[in-house]
Amino acid sequence: MPSPHRVHGMGLDPVEPDWPALTEAEIQNLLLRYPAIGRVKGIAWHSPRPFSAAARVETDRGDIIVKRHHRQIRDVAGLTEEHRFIEHLQRYSVPVPEIMPSAGGATAITEGDWTYEVQHKASGLDLYRDALSWSPFQSIAHAFAAGKMLAWLHVAAADYRAPERRARTLVTSFTILADRDPIAATERYLAGHPDAQRFMADRRWQRDFTRLILPFHAELAPHLSGLRPLWTHNDWHASNLLWTETDIAAVLDFGLADRTNAIHDLATAIERNTIEWLHLPDGSSDIVHFDQMRGLIEGYESVIKLTSTECAALIALLPIVHVEFALSEVGYFDGVLDSPGQAALAYDTYLLGHAAWFNGTAGHDVLAYLEAHRTGDDQQCGFRFAKDAPC
């Protein structure tokens, strides 16, 4: 029978989940390994996020979040990479969820084909609980707060020295775009991601990259040496944040985190929150929220002032910042889910389509807007959206 639970798909309409929803019996069995949690009273909510199954669970000792991944997506080692980064941020007072260890001390548990993690429910209002990816903030104040918190996360991550993650499905990396030869780097990337490699073997991707990706990368290349490696969130969307009325109470979902750089993370935040990509197919022309783009950047620069090089890199990177995650989605859909149609959508509409949009009038307007407000006259003067704004 079709599940009554629906999740976010590749478009505007909810779809059948790829992964079965968590059940109360399943959670009861899992929590035998977490005796400190207490008795399960019921499931309060199922997450609509598509790549795993997650639920808010009521217990007699408070609410928890239980998340289940297929082992092809996350194993214990993969989740441990995320948890170590979260624990580092927690020591620097970044408001992140508390990961709960089992009775044996593990923060990730394997049961058959599944890998589980359990978290204390973070405090704050889930104002964007049902928001789709690429939907905007509710206000400019939220955009500013998100930019400010992102910068504080980068400050806290500055001395986190873990290497980049092992090749994994559904992780945002910075290997192709960091290379002076993106075609060769893509070939190496695909060699490490065989699911994506099989799909791409039937595509003339070298031609596509040469036409759509390489011209933007040529603008980025002179600035690569000025981008310091840094562990980053890589999915900075309003729905991954909990809120007070106007400020951020908690930062959630580090599943895409990896060692990239601060500008990559900021560009991703702009791409995720201020351009409504899902409305492109219906012909909507007004999909860019310039006021929120400004708020996000001004919030960030209230903590960290960008250098002239970083500003130029941000503008060059924005049209292609999605490329490596899009390739990871290709591998997920074609290899893990055996869904070549969705893989084609990820490649044609997401990877290529978003880059192509930046070659059109609307995309040029976005880049011109950022360029017009880039000072470029000081090594640490950043963007200036108001004439009287201080450096």
VEXVO-948193 format. One record per residue: residue in three letters; y, x, z of N, C-alpha, C in turn. Coordinates in steps of 0.2 Angstrom, whole numbers, plus 2048, in hexadecimal, padded with zeros to 3 digits. Layout:
BEGIN
ALAYXZYXZYXZ...
// end
This chain:
BEGIN
MET7FA804800800800800806804800PRO80C8027FC8128067FD814807804SER81780C80581A80D80C82180A80DPRO82280781282980381382E809814HIS82C80F816831814817833817810ARG83A81880F83C81B80984082180BVAL84082680684482C80684982D801HIS84D8328018528337FC84E8377F6GLY8508357F084D8387EA85283C7E6MET85083D7E08558417DC85B83D7D9GLY85B8377DB8618327D986382F7DELEU8678297DD86A8257E28658207E6ASP86081E7E385B8197E685681D7EAPRO8548197F084F81C7F484881B7F0VAL8448207F283D8207EF8388217F4GLU8328207F182C8217F682B8287F8PRO82A8297FE8298308018248347FDASP82583A7FC81F83F7FA81A840800TRP81D84080681984280C81883C810PRO81283A81381183481781683581DALA81882F82081C82F82681883182CLEU81B83483081883583781682F83ATHR81082F83D80D82984180E82B849GLU80E82584D80E82685480782A856ALA8028288537FB82B8557FB833854GLU7FE83484E7FF83C84C80383F851ILE80983C85380D84085780A84085EGLN80783B86080383B8677FE841867ASN7FB8428627F68488617F984E861LEU7FF84F85D80285585D805857864LEU80885286880B85486E806855874LEU8008548737FB8578787FC85E879ARG7FF86287380086987480786A877TYR80B86587981186687C812861882PRO80E86388780D85F88D81485E891ALA81986289081F86189382385C890ILE82285988A82685488782484D88AGLY81F84C88D81D84589081A84088BARG81A83A88D81783588981B832883VAL81883187D81C82E87881C827879LYS82382487882481D87982481A872GLY82681D86D82781A86682B81F861ILE82A81D85B82E82085683581C855ALA83A81F85684181C85584481C84ETRP84282184A84582184384182683FHIS84082583983D82A83484382C830SER84383382F84883682A847834823PRO84C83381F84C83281884C838814ARG84C83E81784C845814845846810PRO84584880A83F84780683A84D807PHE83C85380983785980883285A80ESER83385681382E85681882E84F81CALA82B84E82182B84882582E84982CALA83384682E836847834837840838ALA83784083E83883A84283C83B849ARG84083784B84283785283D833856VAL83B83685B83583385F838832867GLU83782D86983982B87083382D875THR83583187A83083287F833830886ASP82E83188B83182F892835834895ARG83683A89183A83F89384084188FGLY84183C88A84783D88684583D87EASP84983C87A84883C873847843870ILE84284486B84084A868840849860ILE84184E85C84084E855839851853VAL83584E85082F85184D82F852846LYS82E85784382E85983C82785B83AARG82585983481F85B83182085D82AHIS81D86382881D86682281686781FHIS81586781980F86981680F870816ARG80987381780887A81880A87E812GLN80A87B80C80C87E80681487F806ILE81787C80A81F87C80A821881810ARG81E87F81681F88381C819885820ASP81888B82181288C82681688F82CVAL812891831814893838819899837ALA81789D83381C8A38328238A182FGLY82289C82A82889A82782D89782CLEU82A89283082E88F83583189483ATHR82D89883C82F89D8418358A183EGLU8368A383883C8A68358428A2837GLU84189B83684789783784989683EHIS84389684284489584A84889B84DARG8468A184A8498A784D8518A784CPHE8528A584685A8A584485D89F848ILE85A89A84985D89484E85E897855GLU85989B85785989D85E85F8A285FHIS8608A68598658AB85986C8A885ALEU86D8A285687389F85687489B85CGLN86F89985F87089686687289A86BARG8708A186B8738A687087A8A786FTYR87D8A58698848A686888889F868SER88589A86B88889486D889890867VAL88689186188688C85B88288685DPRO88488085D88087A85F87B87885AVAL87587B85C86F87A85886A87785CPRO86587485985F87085D85B875861GLU85987386685487786A84D876868ILE84A87C86584387B86383E87B869MET83A87786983587686F82F87A86DPRO82D87F87282788287182187E874SER81B87F87181587C87481387F87AALA80D87D87D80B87F883809887882GLY80788987C80689087B80B894879GLY811891879817895877819895870ALA81589286B81789286481C88C863THR82188E85E82688985C824885855ALA81E88785381B88484D81488384EILE81187D84C80A87C84D80787A846THR80187C8457FD87A83F7F8876841GLU7F787083D7F186B83E7EF86A837GLY7EA86C8357E786B82E7EC86D829ASP7EE8698247F386A81F7FA86A821TRP7FB86982780286882A80586D82ETHR80B86E82E80E87283381486E836TYR81486F83D81986A84181E86F845GLU82386C84682886E84B82B86984FVAL82D86A85583086585A83686885CGLN83B86385D84286585F844860864HIS84886286984C85D86D85185A868LYS85285486985785086585E853867ALA86285586286885886486D853865SER87285486987784F86B87C84E865GLY87F84986588484785F88384185CLEU88783F85888783985488483B84DASP87F83784A87C83884488083483FLEU88683683D88A831839888831832TYR88483683088283782987B836828ARG87883382C87083282D86D830826ASP87182C82386E82981C87282C816ALA87683081787A83381187583780DLEU87683680687383A801876841801SER8728457FE87584C7FC87A84B7F7TRP87F84F7F888584F7F38898497F4SER8898467FA88E8417FB893844800PRO89984180089F84480389F84380BPHE8A484780E8A58468158A983F815GLN8A983C81C8AC83681D8B483781ESER8B683D81F8BD83E81F8BF84681EILE8C584781D8C784E81D8C6852823ALA8C784E8298C685182F8BF854830HIS8BA85082D8B385282E8B2858829ALA8B58588238B585E81F8B7864822PHE8BD8648268C08698298BB86C82FALA8B98678338B48698388AE86C836ALA8AB86A8308A586D82D8A787482BGLY8AC8758288AE87C8268AF88182CLYS8B287E8318B38828378AD88483AMET8A887F83B8A288183E89E88683ALEU89E88583389A88982F89D891830ALA8A38918308A68988328A389B839TRP8A389783E8A189984489989B844LEU89689784088F89983F88E8A083CHIS8928A18378928A88348948AD838VAL8998AC83D89B8B18428958B2846ALA8918AD84888B8AE84D8868B2849ALA8858B18438808B483F8818BB83DALA8878BD83E8898C483B8848CA83EASP8818C984487D8CF8468768CD846TYR8748C884286D8C684286A8CA83CARG8658CE83E8638D383985C8D2836ALA8598CC8368538CA8338538CB82CPRO84E8CE82984E8CE82184E8C781EGLU84F8C781784F8C18148488BE814ARG8478B88148418B481483C8B680FARG8358B68108308B680B8318B1806ALA82E8B280082F8AD7FB82C8A77FDARG8308A17FD82D89B8008308957FBTHR82D8907FB82F88A7F88358877FCLEU83A8847F883F8817FC843885801VAL84588B7FE84A88F80284F8917FDTHR85589180085B8947FC85C89B7FCSER85B89F7F785B8A67F78618A97F3PHE8628AF7F48688B27F08658B97EDTHR8618B87E885E8BE7E585F8BF7DEILE85F8B97DA8618B97D38688BA7D2LEU86C8B67D68738B77D58768BD7D8ALA8738C17DC8758C77DF8748CD7DAASP8708CC7D586E8D17D18728D27CBARG8738D87C88778D97C38748D77BCASP86D8D57BC86A8D37B78668CD7B9PRO8698C77B88668C17BB8608BF7B7ILE85F8C07B18598BF7AD8538C37B0ALA8548C97B184E8CD7B484D8CB7BBALA8528C97BF8528C77C684E8C07C6THR84F8BC7C184C8B57C18448B67BFGLU8438BB7BB83C8BD7B98388BF7C0ARG83C8C37C48398C57CA8388C07CFTYR83D8BB7CF83D8B57D48378B17D2LEU8368B07CB8308AB7C982A8AF7CBALA8298B57CA8238B87CC8218B77D3GLY8268B67D88258B57DF8248AE7E0HIS8258A97DB8258A27DC82189F7D6PRO81A8A07D781689E7D18168977CFASP8188927D481888B7D281E88A7CDALA82488D7CF82988D7CA8288917C4GLN8258967C482389A7BE81F8977B9ARG81A8937BB81688F7B781A88A7B3PHE81F8867B68238827B38288857AEMET82B88A7B083088E7AC82D8917A6ALA8268927A68238967A082489279AASP82488B79B82588779582C885793ARG83188879683888779583B88E792ARG84088C78E84489278C84A894790TRP84889679684C89679C85189C79BGLN84F8A17978538A77968598A5792ARG8588A178D85D89E78986289A78DASP85F89679186389179586789579APHE86489A79D86889E7A286E8A279ETHR86C8A57988718A97958778A4793ARG87689E79187B89978F87F897795LEU87C89579A87F8917A08808957A6ILE87C89A7A887C89D7AE8808A47AELEU87E8A87A98818AF7A88888AF7A7PRO88C8AA7A48938AB7A48968AA7AAPHE8948A67AF8968A57B58958AB7BAHIS88E8AE7B988C8B47BC8918BA7BAALA8938BA7B48978C07B289E8C07B6GLU8A08BA7B88A68B97BC8A58BB7C3LEU89F8BA7C589D8BC7CC89B8C37CDALA8988C67C88958CD7C989A8D27CCPRO8A18D27CA8A58D77CC8A68D77D4HIS8A58D17D78A68D07DE8A08D07E2LEU89A8D27DF8948D27E38948D77E9SER8978DC7E88978E27ED89B8E07F3GLY89F8DB7F28A38D97F88A08D37FCLEU89A8D17FA8978CC7FE8928CF803ARG8938CF80988F8D280E8898CD80FPRO8828D080F87D8CC81187D8C9818LEU87B8C281887C8BF81F8778B981ETRP8738B882486F8B28258748AC825THR8728A78218768A182087289A820HIS87589582187288E82287088C81BASN87488C81687288A80F87188380DASP87287F812872877810877874814TRP87D87681488287481888586D816HIS88286881788486181588585D81CALA88A85881B88C854821886851824SER88084F82187A84C824876851828ASN87885782787485C82B87985E831LEU87D85A83388285B83988285583DLEU88285684488485084888B85184BTRP88E84B84C89584B84D897848854THR89D84A8568A184585A8A5841856GLU8AB83E8588AF83A8538B183F84DTHR8B484584F8B78498498B485084AASP8B085284E8AD85984F8A685984EILE8A385F84E89C86084D899861853ALA89385D85589085E85B88986285AALA88786285488086685387F86784CVAL87C86D84B87A86F84487386F843LEU87186B83E86986A83D86786D837ASP86086D83685C86E83085E87582DPHE85A87A82F85A88182D855883828GLY85287D82584C87F82084E88381ALEU85488381885688781285988D814ALA85A88F81A85D89581D85A89B81AASP85E8A081985B8A78168618AC816ARG8608B28158658B78158688B780ETHR86E8B480E8728B48078798B7809ASN87E8B38098858B680B8898B080DALA88F8B18108938AC8128968A880DILE8988AB80789B8A88018968A37FEHIS8908A67FE88A8A17FB88A89B7FFASP88A89C80688A89680A89089180ALEU89689480989C89080889C88C802ALA89A8907FC89988D7F68948877F6THR88E8887F98898837FA88C87D7FDALA89087E803893878806898874802ILE89C8787FE8A08747F989C8707F4GLU8978737F18938707EC88F86A7EFARG88D86B7F68898657F988E85F7FBASN8948607FD89885B80089E8587FCTHR8A085C7F78A685A7F48A68587EDILE8A08587EA89F8567E38998517E3GLU89A84B7E18958467E18908467DBTRP88C84B7DB88884C7D58848467D3LEU8818427D887D83D7D68808377D2HIS8878377D288A8327CE88C8357C7LEU88A83B7C588B83D7BE8878397B9PRO8818377BA87E8337B588182C7B4ASP8848297B98878227B788E8237B4GLY8908297B289682A7AF89D82A7B3SER89C82B7BA8A282B7BE8A68317BDSER8AC8317BC8B08377BB8B38397C1ASP8B48357C68B88377CC8B28397D2ILE8AF83F7D18AA8417D58AC8477D9VAL8B28497D98B484F7DC8B984D7E2HIS8B78507E88BC84E7EE8C08557EFPHE8C58557EC8C985B7ED8CC85C7F4ASP8CE8567F78D18577FD8CC859802GLN8C58578018C085A8068BE861804MET8BF8637FE8BE86A7FC8C386E800ARG8C986C8008CE8708038CD87080BGLY8CB86A80E8CA86A8158C486E817LEU8BF86E8138B98738158BB87A815ILE8BF87C8108C188380F8C6885815GLU8CB8808168D088281B8CD882822GLY8C887E8238C487E82A8C088582ATYR8BD8878258BA88E8258BF893827GLU8C58938238C98988248CE89882ASER8CD89282E8D08928358CC897839VAL8C68998378C289E83B8C18A4838ILE8C08A48318BF8AB82E8C38AA827LYS8C88AF8278CC8AF8218C88B381BLEU8C88B08168C58B38108C98B880DTHR8C58BD80A8C98C38078CA8C0800SER8CE8C47FC8CF8C37F58C98C37F1THR8C58C87F28BE8C87EF8BA8C27F0GLU8BA8C07F78B58BA7F88B88B47F5CYS8BE8B37F58C18AD7F18BF8AD7EAALA8C08B37E78BE8B37E08B68B27DFALA8B28B57E38AB8B47E38A98AD7E4LEU8AD8A97E98AB8A27EA8AC89E7E3ILE8B289F7E08B389B7DA8AE89D7D4ALA8AC8A37D48A78A57CF8A08A27D1LEU89E8A27D78988A07D98968997D9LEU89C8957DA89B88E7DB89788A7D6PRO89888C7CF8948887CA88D88A7CAILE88B8907CD8848927CC8808937D3VAL8848917D98818927DF87A88E7E0HIS8798897DC8738857DD86D8887DAVAL86E88D7D686888F7D18628907D4GLU8628947DA85C8977DD8588917E0PHE85C88C7E48598877E78568827E2ALA8598817DC85787D7D78508807D4LEU8508867D38498897D18448887D7SER8468887DD8418877E283F8807E2GLU84387B7E08418747E083D8737DAVAL83E8777D48398767CF8328787D1GLY83187D7D582B87F7D782887A7DCTYR82C8777E082A8727E582786C7E1PHE82B8697DC8298637D98238647D4ASP82386A7D081D86B7CB81786E7CFGLY8188727D48128757D780F8727DDVAL8148707E181186C7E78108657E6LEU8148627E381485A7E28108597DBASP80F85D7D780C85C7D08108577CDSER8178587CC81B8537C98208567C4PRO81D8577BE82185B7B98288577B7GLY8278517B882D84D7B683384E7BBGLN83284F7C18378507C68398587C6ALA83485C7C48368637C383B8647BDALA83A8607B883E8607B284585E7B4LEU8458587B884C8567BB84F85B7BFALA84C85F7C384F8647C785186A7C2TYR84E86B7BD8508707B985686E7B4ASP8558697B08598667AB8608647AETHR85F85F7B386585C7B686885F7BBTYR8648637C08678667C586986D7C3LEU8648717C28668787C186B8797BBLEU8698777B586D8777AF8738727AFGLY87186C7B18778677B087D8697B4HIS87C86B7BB88186C7BF8858727BCALA8828777BA88687D7B788A87B7B1ALA8868777AC88A8747A68908707A8TRP89086C7AD8958687B089C86D7B1PHE89A8727B48A08777B58A387A7AEASN8A08797A98A287B7A28A787579FGLY8A786F7A28AA86A7A08B18697A3THR8B58647A18BC8637A48BC8637ABALA8B785E7AE8B785D7B58B68647B9GLY8B18677B78AF86D7BA8B48737BAHIS8B88737B48BD8787B38C38767B8ASP8C486F7B98C986D7BE8C88707C5VAL8C186F7C78C08727CE8C18797CELEU8BF87D7C98C08847CA8C78867C9ALA8CB8827C58D28847C58D68827CBTYR8D487D7CE8D687B7D58D68807DALEU8D08837DA8CF8897DF8D288F7DDGLU8D28907D78D68967D48DE8967D5ALA8E08907D58E788F7D68EA8907DDHIS8E588F7E28E68907E98E48967ECARG8E189A7E78DF8A17EA8E58A67EATHR8E68A97EF8EC8AD7EF8EB8B37EBGLY8E68B77ED8E58BD7E98E98C37EAASP8EE8C27EF8F38C77EF8F28CB7F6ASP8ED8C97F98EC8CD8008E48CD801GLN8E28D38048DB8D48058D88CE80AGLN8DC8CB80E8D98C68128DE8C0813CYS8E08BD80D8E58B880D8E18B180BGLY8DB8B18088D88AC8078DB8A7802PHE8D98A08038DC89B7FF8E2898803ARG8E78967FF8ED8938028EF88D7FEPHE8ED8878028EE8807FF8F587D800ALA8F88808058FF87E806904884806LYS90A88380390E88880191088C808ASP91188880D91388C81390D88E818ALA90788E81590189081990189781APRO9008998209008A08228F98A481FCYS8FA8AA81E8F48AE81C8F08AF822
// end
